[in-house]
Structure formats: C-alpha cells, structure tokens
Amino acid sequence: MRVVIAGGHGKIALLLQRHLAGRGDSAVGLIRNPEQAPTLAAAGATPVICDLEHADAAEVAAHLADADAVIFAAGAGPGSGAARKDTVDRAAAALLADAATRAGVRRYLLISSMGVDAPPSAGTDEVWAAYLRAKKAAEDDLRGRDLAWTALRPGQLTDDQPTGRVTLTRHAGRGAISRADVAHVLVALLEEPGTAGATLELVGGSTPIADAVHAATT
C-alpha cells in the first residue's frame, strides 16, 4: 500500500509513517521545510517537498501518482494565528481532496478534532475558535465530494505509550488518546472501506483497535 501523508513532520504523521514502513507499506510525507526531510527518512518515509499553502491541485496530484490513499495530518501548529488555521486546516485539506480527485485516489482520511459540531462559545480564544471552524469546514467540504473519506476526531492527544485499546464511535465523549494509538487506528481505517463516509470520535477505551474499527462499520 502506498500512502501519502500531508503534514508528514507532525507527531502523529511520524508515528504513522514508522508503523506503515514496519508493515512493508510505502509512506510518503509531504512537508514544507526541506530541513525536515532527514527526520521523515529516519521514520521510513519518502519525504516530498510540497507547500500546501502555495501549491495548486495539479502539483499536489503529481505527488499522489500510484497512491492507494491519502491522509491529511497537517496543521498550522502552535503559535500560528487564526488566518493560518484557515489556510492550512481548511484550505490545504480541500486542496488535498482536489488533488486526490485529479489523481484518482479515492481513499481519504482526515484528522479532525473533537468539539467542532457546536459553534465556539462566547469568550473562546480567537485562534482556537478559528481552528475549530476550520476543521468543521474541512469535514463539510469532504461530505460534498465523491471520495471514500473518513473523518477521525481524536480527543485530547498525549505522548503516552500505545495501549492498542480505544473507544471509536460517532459520539465517544470527552477523553484522552495517545498519538501512537491514533496512528494505529488510522492504519486500521485504511484497510476498512466500510468506514467510508463516517465521522468517528476517538478516545482511550477497552476495545482492541481492530474490533473497534470493525464495529464502526455497522
């Protein structure tokens, strides 16, 4: 399986790339900064320089040739302002979807966020509110496309060791989840076409990942 990951230098993306490479799959990480390339290579991925804030769909589609799936794991990151939440967390996700359509890649996984269904409450930090709006817009954009998409909404992310056990459902409730478990869930979702068209929340739990993903198809 050849999987192209937007935001290849992110914490979840690097764990995901190691997991895919360990299984013998081909992971390609799209990154903006060439200095990040050695880190991706060490994780077993092929780094590709592509700035999703300035590229067009044709350029990105060229990087998706022969891919079996794409994963949007990019984000504007800590310290970025509200404007970049829109240009990365929304617009770049839509650009990747445009490119996937051009390249004939139907499977698309989006790492979204808990809490996007309700409008930000009064007094919410402006940047956080922009992030939530951008993630919701990215989800809404996918729903209008002819792609086999799945939106994954992790809870509070931690750097804990993976447990291999999760709660994965339409409405999971608040909770934490390790980035390593998120990466393993993403790989399991790649192999479960029955989750296409689903928006799933993910927190720690007691169900083995394979069983949780299978149950999410019913």
Buried (B, 14 or more C-beta within 10 A) or exposed (E): BBBBBBBBBBBBBBBBBBBBBEEEBBBBBBBBEEEBBEBBEEBBBBBBEBEBEEBEBEBBBBBBEEBBBBBBBBBBEEEBEBEBBBBBBBBBBBBBBBBBBBBEBBBBBBBBBBBBEEEBEEEEEEBEBBBBBBBBBBBEBBEEBEBBBBBBBBBEBBEEEBBEBBBBBEEBEEBEBBBBBBBBBBBBBBEBEEBBEBBBBBBBBEBBBBEBBBEBEE
